[in-house]
Amino acid sequence: MQPWKKKKALLRGTRYETVLEPIEREVLGDLAATVSEALIGRAQSAPKDELAELTGMAQGHTDAPEDPSLARLLPDFEREGDEEYEGDNSLLRSLHEQDITRAKLENLRAIGDVLGPDGSVMVSISEADAHKWLAGLNDLRLYLFSAEPENPDADRDRLNLVEWLAYNQESLLSAMMGPLEQ
């Protein structure tokens, strides 16, 4: 992967560009799809509440996910021992988890849309999509880092992928904060 670069175009506004290796493009797209599927599965398994359906309020799970990777993406709102812990995690989760999941899916979709099945290794995204990419890359890192290792070799590969995602995220953030390339 080449480092992200900030480009200013007269009519298109600011764009961020990089070139991925074909395997990087494929892995990133597959990973975004995998995490999206896990989040969709979690959202679809939420209990149905007749009152919530009548009022139009989304009702989510009251318990944290059992999968450690999903639990890392959807953590409790409060922890025992916090200064203002009131023990309302289940209520807060049921009210907000669907919205949080929706936002995470939008960020991952921004990655998937650019990489898509017939996407190029040349990636060019808008300022708005760059923010979604940063959040999506972060969610991918968290999901992978929290996964249970299958064996030492797979664990080494997983950690290398986490490092590559961190580099990708850092490179994009540096481009967003840095000077314009002409």
Residue, then its C-alpha position, 0 to 999 in steps of 0.5 A: m500500500q502506498p501512503w494516503k495523499k491529500k489532493k485538492a481539485l478545483l471542482r471536486g474538492t479535497r480527495y484522498e488517494t492511495v494505491l493498494e496491492p490487489i491482495e490488500r484490496e481483496v482482504l480489506g473488502d472481505l474483512a469489511a464484509t465479514v464485520s458487516e455480516a457479524l453486525i447485521g446478524r447481531a442486529q437481526s437477532a434483537p428481541k422484538d417488542e410490540l410497543a417499540e414497533l408501534t412507537g417506531m423506537a428501535q429496540g435492541h439487545t439488553d445483554a452484551p454480545e458473547d462473541p469477544s470481537l462483537a463485544r469489543l465493537l459494542p461494549d457496555f456503556e458503564r463499568e462497575g467501579d466507574e464513578e457514576y455507575e448506575g447499572d443501567n447498561s441493559l437499558l442503555r444498550s437496548l435504546h442505543e445499540q441499533d443506532i451505533t450498529r447502523a453507524k458502524l455499518e455505514n462506515l464499513r459500507a463506505i469502505g466496501d463501496v469503494l473497493g466493491p467487486d469491480g473496484s480498482v486498486m487506485v482508491s480515491i475518496s472524498e473528505a466525508d468518506a475519509h472520516k467514514w474510512l477512519a472509523g471503519l478501519n478502527d472498527l476492523r482493527l478492534y474486531l480483529f484484535s479481539a478475535e480468539p486465535e485459532n493457532p499460533d500461525a493464524d494469530r501471527d497473521r491476524l496481528n500482522l493484519v491489525e498492524w497493517l490496518a493501523y498503518n492504513q488508518e495512521s497514513l489516512l489521518s496524517a494525510m487529512m491533517g497534513p499539507l496539500e500535495q500538488 
